[in-house]
Amino acid sequence: MNNAATVTTTDLEAALSYLEGLADILRSFHQDQRGRHESDELLAKLQALRGPGLSWEPLRYQVGVGQGWQFIAENVDGLRARLKASYLQARP
C-alpha cells in the first residue's frame, strides 16, 4: 500500500456513510439473533472471506453465543470513528 495515496473527500464521505449503514445492518442481525440457533448462508460466506485487513473472525461467536454480529458492528464503528477523526484533522 502506498503511504502517499490520497482519497477524495467525496469517496471518504461515502465510505463513512456505508460503514454507518453496515454497522446498523449488523446490529439488526444481532437483535434478530440471525445465525445463532440455525445455519446461516451469509454468516458462512463472511467467515470464509480472507484477505489483508479483512477479519470476520469474530463471527465465530455468533453460533450458540449470539455475539458475532455485535463484535463486528463494534469493529465497524471503531474503524468509522478512526477514519472520521483523520478526515476531520485533514480538512482545512
N, CA and C atoms as an extended XYZ file, in Angstrom:
276
Properties=species:S:1:pos:R:3:atomname:S:1:resname:S:1:resid:I:1 pbc="F F F"
N         0.843       -1.167        0.000 N   MET     1
C         0.000        0.000        0.000 CA  MET     1
C         0.896        1.240        0.000 C   MET     1
N         0.510        2.243       -0.741 N   ASN     2
C         1.281        3.477       -0.869 CA  ASN     2
C         0.883        4.451        0.239 C   ASN     2
N         1.856        4.832        1.074 N   ASN     3
C         1.577        5.760        2.174 CA  ASN     3
C         1.211        7.151        1.684 C   ASN     3
N         1.589        7.501        0.472 N   ALA     4
C         1.314        8.829       -0.064 CA  ALA     4
C        -0.007        8.879       -0.836 C   ALA     4
N        -0.742        7.789       -0.840 N   ALA     5
C        -2.004        7.748       -1.573 CA  ALA     5
C        -3.007        8.714       -0.958 C   ALA     5
N        -3.842        9.264       -1.800 N   THR     6
C        -4.890       10.169       -1.313 CA  THR     6
C        -6.256        9.610       -1.676 C   THR     6
N        -7.229       10.035       -0.930 N   VAL     7
C        -8.621        9.638       -1.163 CA  VAL     7
C        -9.423       10.918       -1.289 C   VAL     7
N       -10.299       10.966       -2.269 N   THR     8
C       -11.108       12.170       -2.420 CA  THR     8
C       -12.057       12.316       -1.236 C   THR     8
N       -12.406       13.544       -0.939 N   THR     9
C       -13.341       13.828        0.146 CA  THR     9
C       -14.669       13.128       -0.106 C   THR     9
N       -15.127       13.143       -1.328 N   THR    10
C       -16.395       12.510       -1.681 CA  THR    10
C       -16.347       11.009       -1.407 C   THR    10
N       -15.243       10.356       -1.783 N   ASP    11
C       -15.111        8.915       -1.541 CA  ASP    11
C       -15.060        8.607       -0.051 C   ASP    11
N       -14.345        9.419        0.715 N   LEU    12
C       -14.258        9.193        2.157 CA  LEU    12
C       -15.622        9.405        2.819 C   LEU    12
N       -16.325       10.434        2.421 N   GLU    13
C       -17.662       10.673        2.972 CA  GLU    13
C       -18.602        9.517        2.631 C   GLU    13
N       -18.491        8.977        1.413 N   ALA    14
C       -19.324        7.834        1.013 CA  ALA    14
C       -18.958        6.601        1.835 C   ALA    14
N       -17.661        6.382        2.033 N   ALA    15
C       -17.219        5.236        2.837 CA  ALA    15
C       -17.741        5.343        4.262 C   ALA    15
N       -17.679        6.537        4.843 N   LEU    16
C       -18.189        6.738        6.206 CA  LEU    16
C       -19.688        6.442        6.270 C   LEU    16
N       -20.414        6.857        5.261 N   SER    17
C       -21.853        6.602        5.215 CA  SER    17
C       -22.144        5.108        5.083 C   SER    17
N       -21.422        4.426        4.193 N   TYR    18
C       -21.609        2.985        4.031 CA  TYR    18
C       -21.267        2.238        5.317 C   TYR    18
N       -20.198        2.650        5.999 N   LEU    19
C       -19.823        1.997        7.249 CA  LEU    19
C       -20.895        2.186        8.320 C   LEU    19
N       -21.487        3.365        8.357 N   GLU    20
C       -22.567        3.612        9.308 CA  GLU    20
C       -23.755        2.684        9.020 C   GLU    20
N       -24.098        2.555        7.746 N   GLY    21
C       -25.190        1.664        7.360 CA  GLY    21
C       -24.868        0.208        7.639 C   GLY    21
N       -23.628       -0.201        7.368 N   LEU    22
C       -23.214       -1.577        7.634 CA  LEU    22
C       -23.325       -1.890        9.126 C   LEU    22
N       -22.892       -0.973        9.967 N   ALA    23
C       -22.998       -1.184       11.414 CA  ALA    23
C       -24.464       -1.331       11.828 C   ALA    23
N       -25.353       -0.546       11.227 N   ASP    24
C       -26.786       -0.658       11.537 CA  ASP    24
C       -27.334       -2.023       11.114 C   ASP    24
N       -26.927       -2.502        9.949 N   ILE    25
C       -27.357       -3.816        9.461 CA  ILE    25
C       -26.869       -4.908       10.419 C   ILE    25
N       -25.614       -4.816       10.826 N   LEU    26
C       -25.047       -5.816       11.731 CA  LEU    26
C       -25.767       -5.821       13.082 C   LEU    26
N       -26.096       -4.627       13.585 N   ARG    27
C       -26.837       -4.556       14.848 CA  ARG    27
C       -28.237       -5.160       14.691 C   ARG    27
N       -28.851       -4.985       13.532 N   SER    28
C       -30.157       -5.594       13.256 CA  SER    28
C       -30.037       -7.117       13.253 C   SER    28
N       -28.974       -7.650       12.626 N   PHE    29
C       -28.734       -9.093       12.641 CA  PHE    29
C       -28.558       -9.584       14.079 C   PHE    29
N       -27.848       -8.795       14.883 N   HIS    30
C       -27.632       -9.163       16.284 CA  HIS    30
C       -28.967       -9.215       17.031 C   HIS    30
N       -29.791       -8.200       16.855 N   GLN    31
C       -31.096       -8.157       17.539 CA  GLN    31
C       -31.996       -9.314       17.111 C   GLN    31
N       -31.914       -9.672       15.840 N   ASP    32
C       -32.720      -10.780       15.315 CA  ASP    32
C       -32.123      -12.148       15.659 C   ASP    32
N       -30.928      -12.152       16.257 N   GLN    33
C       -30.190      -13.372       16.599 CA  GLN    33
C       -29.947      -14.246       15.362 C   GLN    33
N       -29.723      -13.582       14.242 N   ARG    34
C       -29.501      -14.294       12.989 CA  ARG    34
C       -28.286      -15.216       13.111 C   ARG    34
N       -28.445      -16.463       12.757 N   GLY    35
C       -27.360      -17.429       12.756 CA  GLY    35
C       -26.980      -17.965       14.126 C   GLY    35
N       -27.724      -17.600       15.151 N   ARG    36
C       -27.386      -18.081       16.496 CA  ARG    36
C       -27.838      -19.527       16.704 C   ARG    36
N       -29.030      -19.838       16.243 N   HIS    37
C       -29.598      -21.155       16.514 CA  HIS    37
C       -29.709      -22.045       15.275 C   HIS    37
N       -29.475      -21.480       14.111 N   GLU    38
C       -29.591      -22.254       12.881 CA  GLU    38
C       -28.477      -21.823       11.927 C   GLU    38
N       -28.226      -22.652       10.919 N   SER    39
C       -27.186      -22.296        9.953 CA  SER    39
C       -27.631      -21.065        9.164 C   SER    39
N       -26.657      -20.284        8.738 N   ASP    40
C       -26.946      -19.042        8.024 CA  ASP    40
C       -25.934      -18.899        6.898 C   ASP    40
N       -26.435      -18.807        5.674 N   GLU    41
C       -25.566      -18.758        4.499 CA  GLU    41
C       -24.670      -17.520        4.498 C   GLU    41
N       -25.201      -16.366        4.845 N   LEU    42
C       -24.403      -15.141        4.885 CA  LEU    42
C       -23.295      -15.256        5.926 C   LEU    42
N       -23.618      -15.761        7.092 N   LEU    43
C       -22.630      -15.948        8.149 CA  LEU    43
C       -21.487      -16.833        7.655 C   LEU    43
N       -21.813      -17.924        7.003 N   ALA    44
C       -20.796      -18.839        6.478 CA  ALA    44
C       -19.940      -18.179        5.403 C   ALA    44
N       -20.551      -17.421        4.509 N   LYS    45
C       -19.790      -16.737        3.448 CA  LYS    45
C       -18.826      -15.711        4.025 C   LYS    45
N       -19.288      -14.940        4.998 N   LEU    46
C       -18.423      -13.922        5.603 CA  LEU    46
C       -17.270      -14.552        6.368 C   LEU    46
N       -17.529      -15.639        7.068 N   GLN    47
C       -16.477      -16.318        7.802 CA  GLN    47
C       -15.417      -16.882        6.861 C   GLN    47
N       -15.796      -17.210        5.638 N   ALA    48
C       -14.859      -17.782        4.668 CA  ALA    48
C       -13.978      -16.728        3.997 C   ALA    48
N       -14.341      -15.444        4.110 N   LEU    49
C       -13.554      -14.391        3.473 CA  LEU    49
C       -12.185      -14.269        4.120 C   LEU    49
N       -11.175      -14.125        3.287 N   ARG    50
C        -9.807      -13.954        3.768 CA  ARG    50
C        -9.162      -12.821        2.982 C   ARG    50
N        -8.278      -12.111        3.613 N   GLY    51
C        -7.560      -11.044        2.928 CA  GLY    51
C        -6.914      -10.128        3.934 C   GLY    51
N        -5.949       -9.328        3.479 N   PRO    52
C        -5.269       -8.420        4.390 CA  PRO    52
C        -6.238       -7.388        4.958 C   PRO    52
N        -6.247       -7.273        6.269 N   GLY    53
C        -7.091       -6.287        6.924 CA  GLY    53
C        -8.565       -6.635        6.970 C   GLY    53
N        -8.927       -7.795        6.461 N   LEU    54
C       -10.336       -8.192        6.425 CA  LEU    54
C       -10.539       -9.308        7.432 C   LEU    54
N       -11.179       -8.999        8.542 N   SER    55
C       -11.342      -10.006        9.574 CA  SER    55
C       -12.796      -10.120       10.009 C   SER    55
N       -13.399      -11.196        9.570 N   TRP    56
C       -14.761      -11.514       10.004 CA  TRP    56
C       -14.692      -12.595       11.074 C   TRP    56
N       -13.508      -12.829       11.596 N   GLU    57
C       -13.245      -13.877       12.568 CA  GLU    57
C       -14.160      -13.814       13.794 C   GLU    57
N       -14.529      -12.634       14.320 N   PRO    58
C       -15.420      -12.617       15.488 CA  PRO    58
C       -16.795      -13.239       15.237 C   PRO    58
N       -17.144      -13.496       13.982 N   LEU    59
C       -18.434      -14.133       13.711 CA  LEU    59
C       -18.495      -15.551       14.278 C   LEU    59
N       -17.330      -16.113       14.654 N   ARG    60
C       -17.350      -17.444       15.267 CA  ARG    60
C       -18.131      -17.414       16.583 C   ARG    60
N       -18.305      -16.221       17.152 N   TYR    61
C       -19.059      -16.082       18.401 CA  TYR    61
C       -20.567      -15.981       18.177 C   TYR    61
N       -21.018      -16.074       16.928 N   GLN    62
C       -22.455      -15.948       16.671 CA  GLN    62
C       -23.199      -17.235       16.986 C   GLN    62
N       -22.708      -18.341       16.471 N   VAL    63
C       -23.402      -19.617       16.663 CA  VAL    63
C       -23.397      -19.976       18.146 C   VAL    63
N       -24.563      -20.133       18.720 N   GLY    64
C       -24.691      -20.502       20.124 CA  GLY    64
C       -24.595      -19.318       21.069 C   GLY    64
N       -23.526      -18.528       20.968 N   VAL    65
C       -23.302      -17.404       21.883 CA  VAL    65
C       -24.131      -16.190       21.497 C   VAL    65
N       -24.200      -15.904       20.187 N   GLY    66
C       -25.020      -14.798       19.699 CA  GLY    66
C       -24.375      -13.437       19.783 C   GLY    66
N       -23.041      -13.366       19.800 N   GLN    67
C       -22.355      -12.081       19.919 CA  GLN    67
C       -21.543      -11.694       18.687 C   GLN    67
N       -21.495      -12.536       17.660 N   GLY    68
C       -20.652      -12.272       16.496 CA  GLY    68
C       -20.986      -10.997       15.751 C   GLY    68
N       -22.273      -10.808       15.445 N   TRP    69
C       -22.669       -9.605       14.706 CA  TRP    69
C       -22.350       -8.357       15.521 C   TRP    69
N       -22.561       -8.426       16.850 N   GLN    70
C       -22.288       -7.279       17.716 CA  GLN    70
C       -20.794       -6.939       17.717 C   GLN    70
N       -19.928       -7.958       17.790 N   PHE    71
C       -18.485       -7.720       17.751 CA  PHE    71
C       -18.085       -7.022       16.451 C   PHE    71
N       -18.604       -7.511       15.330 N   ILE    72
C       -18.265       -6.913       14.036 CA  ILE    72
C       -18.807       -5.486       13.957 C   ILE    72
N       -20.031       -5.253       14.435 N   ALA    73
C       -20.603       -3.894       14.433 CA  ALA    73
C       -19.706       -2.944       15.225 C   ALA    73
N       -19.201       -3.390       16.364 N   GLU    74
C       -18.305       -2.549       17.161 CA  GLU    74
C       -16.997       -2.279       16.425 C   GLU    74
N       -16.477       -3.277       15.705 N   ASN    75
C       -15.262       -3.080       14.901 CA  ASN    75
C       -15.504       -2.062       13.788 C   ASN    75
N       -16.658       -2.155       13.138 N   VAL    76
C       -17.008       -1.208       12.066 CA  VAL    76
C       -17.155        0.202       12.649 C   VAL    76
N       -17.811        0.305       13.798 N   ASP    77
C       -17.940        1.616       14.454 CA  ASP    77
C       -16.570        2.210       14.771 C   ASP    77
N       -15.653        1.380       15.264 N   GLY    78
C       -14.305        1.847       15.584 CA  GLY    78
C       -13.554        2.313       14.349 C   GLY    78
N       -13.647        1.545       13.274 N   LEU    79
C       -13.000        1.927       12.016 CA  LEU    79
C       -13.570        3.239       11.508 C   LEU    79
N       -14.881        3.356       11.546 N   ARG    80
C       -15.535        4.587       11.084 CA  ARG    80
C       -15.081        5.784       11.916 C   ARG    80
N       -14.984        5.611       13.215 N   ALA    81
C       -14.548        6.708       14.094 CA  ALA    81
C       -13.113        7.124       13.783 C   ALA    81
N       -12.235        6.140       13.548 N   ARG    82
C       -10.831        6.471       13.214 CA  ARG    82
C       -10.734        7.198       11.881 C   ARG    82
N       -11.490        6.734       10.889 N   LEU    83
C       -11.479        7.399        9.581 CA  LEU    83
C       -12.039        8.811        9.686 C   LEU    83
N       -13.110        8.966       10.434 N   LYS    84
C       -13.736       10.274       10.592 CA  LYS    84
C       -12.800       11.239       11.317 C   LYS    84
N       -12.098       10.756       12.336 N   ALA    85
C       -11.149       11.603       13.071 CA  ALA    85
C       -10.019       12.054       12.148 C   ALA    85
N        -9.517       11.145       11.330 N   SER    86
C        -8.455       11.503       10.381 CA  SER    86
C        -8.961       12.507        9.363 C   SER    86
N       -10.191       12.302        8.914 N   TYR    87
C       -10.807       13.205        7.940 CA  TYR    87
C       -10.946       14.600        8.524 C   TYR    87
N       -11.419       14.697        9.755 N   LEU    88
C       -11.600       15.996       10.379 CA  LEU    88
C       -10.271       16.700       10.607 C   LEU    88
N        -9.219       15.944       10.920 N   GLN    89
C        -7.893       16.528       11.125 CA  GLN    89
C        -7.293       17.022        9.806 C   GLN    89
N        -7.590       16.313        8.720 N   ALA    90
C        -7.015       16.664        7.424 CA  ALA    90
C        -7.761       17.796        6.742 C   ALA    90
N        -8.996       17.996        7.140 N   ARG    91
C        -9.827       19.009        6.493 CA  ARG    91
C        -9.435       20.410        6.957 C   ARG    91
N        -9.267       21.349        6.007 N   PRO    92
C        -8.876       22.721        6.398 CA  PRO    92
C       -10.003       23.472        7.091 C   PRO    92
